[in-house]
Amino acid sequence: MNMFLHELKAYRKSTIIWTVSLITLVVLFLAMFPSFSKEADAFKEVMKGFPEPVRKAMGFSVDSMSSVLAFYSYMFLYTTLCGTIQAMNLGTSIVSKEVRNKTADFLLTKPVTRRAIMTSKLLASLSCLVITNVVYLVASSIMVSLVATEKYSYKIFFMISITLFFIQLMFLALGIIISVLIPKSKSVLPISLGTVFAFFIIGMFEATLGDNTMRYITPFKYFDSTYILKNSSYEISFIIVGIVFIAFAIICSYLIYSKKDVHAA
């Protein structure tokens, strides 16, 4: 039994749904850019009427109508929100779905180690995220080139877009460790949505308060699109923290899963 291919097949439908959802989202948002750019001045005046904390919480800048990359960076926040739910679902279902579907006893009687099981599941989840990001990147690249009214830096566009994958990796790692810690879970969706939206709300509070320390709490704030647009680079400290967290969560998940009692049917 090739567990990797089995897991990949099991996640096939959800991967297609999430990929299509992300593409639909970026197409709908960017399709509005030509209209907004034509009425940018009027729209800026309207947005200036909103309190600054509200604009910051929404991730909106009054200048985000002026260029396609600035507009893209604004809508990318909500694309990331959608993508992280996908990653969190994958992570939390890695172990829990075997208990939920009553297949844990069957799986663990096979002549394979628990580490091999975890590795196959992890690689399948990573493959799903890679597929989603590649298809999304191609679709968004085409859409941006179609609606752009002036030249833009593809490097910056790529740097903003690829952050989706890195943030997804953090939520995947978080989901995995939750999956091995929680004995039984009837449904992963409430856990996934609750966790993702909790971090998203924390990110909104951070934007409102301007507390840089809070940025380390939520992965949604590890990559500041405004910073990327201005500097064409990432903030190294957040990348380091993110990598350390991913490594720590994955290692702990392997150690816990290899020793824990797995509930059978």
C-alpha positions, 0 to 999 in steps of 0.5 A: 500500500503506497500511503503517500498516493493513498493520502494524495488521492484522499485529499484530491477533491478538497485540493481542487475545491480550495484551489478553485476557490482561491482562483475565483477570489483573485479573479473577482477582486482583480476584475474590480481593479480597472473600475476602482483605478479610474475612480481612485481619487473619489474612492480615496476621499470616501475611504478617508471618511473612515477612522484610521484604526478601521482602515488599518484593521481592514488592511486598507490604505488610501493609496491602494487604488493607485497601482495594481500591486498595491491593490493586489496586496490589499486583496491578498490578505483575504486570499491568505485567510482562505488559503490558511483554512485549507492548510489548517484543515489538512494539518488537523485531519492528518491523524484525527481522520484515522480515528474519526473514520475508524481506520486507525487500527487497520493502518497501525497493523501494517508493517510500517512505522509510525514515522513512515505513516506520519511522513507519508501524510505530511508529504501528501499534505505538502504536495496539495499545498504546492499544487494549490500555490502553483496553480494560484500563482499562474492564474493570478499572474495572468489576471494581474497582467490583464488588468494592469494599466502600467508596468509593474514589478513581477519580482514584488508580485511573486514575493507577495504571492509566495508568502501564502505558501509560507504562512500555510506551512505554519498553519499546517504545522500547527494543525498537525500538532493539534491533531496529535494532541487531541485524542478524538475529533468529530470534525476538523472544521470547527477547530480549523475555523476557530484557530484561523479566525482567532489569529486573524482577529489578533492580526486586526488588533495588532494593525489597530494598536500598532504593537510590533510585538503582537506581530510575532503571535499571528502568522498573518502579520509575518509578511507586511505587504507594504514593507515588501512593496517599499523594500523588495525584501522580507523582514528576516526576524519573522522568517527565522521565527516562522522556520523555528516554529514549523520545525519545532511543531513538526518534530514534536508531532513526530515524537508525540505520535510515535509514543501516544496511544491511538484510539482504534475502532 
